[in-house]
Structure formats: C-alpha cells, structure tokens
Amino acid sequence: MTVVSDGNQAVPEGELSDEVVAVIMAAVAAYGYSPAAIRSIRPQKRGYKRHRENWAMAARLGGMSR
C-alpha cells in the first residue's frame, strides 16, 4: 500500500515548496533549457524604486512626458 501525503504542509516564509520548484524546472525544461541552467529560484522582492521605474517605462512607451 502506498501512502500519499496531502501536500498541504506548511512552507516557511521566503521558501518555495518542492512542488513549486518542480513546476518551475519542468517549465524551464519545456523551453529547451537544461534544469542545470537554473542558478537559483527565489521570490522576487519589489522595492519602491523598481516600482517607480516600471511606471516611468510605461509612461515613456505610452508617449507621455513630464
């Protein structure tokens, strides 16, 4: 008899579950890259400056000026 976990185990903040890592690696492999090409997988931290730069780029692409 095989026992399968329910997959609802708590994952500490800032870490990814094994299932999420497996899905990311499968997606990378589907695009033709080797899973060994992945250096690290971590959540993206967004700061205020990066957020402001994104809005500025959207404004430039939209033809807006100050």
Secondary structure as UniProt FT lines:
FT   TURN            13..14
FT   HELIX           18..30
FT   TURN            31..32
FT   HELIX           35..37
FT   HELIX           48..61
FT   TURN            62..63
//
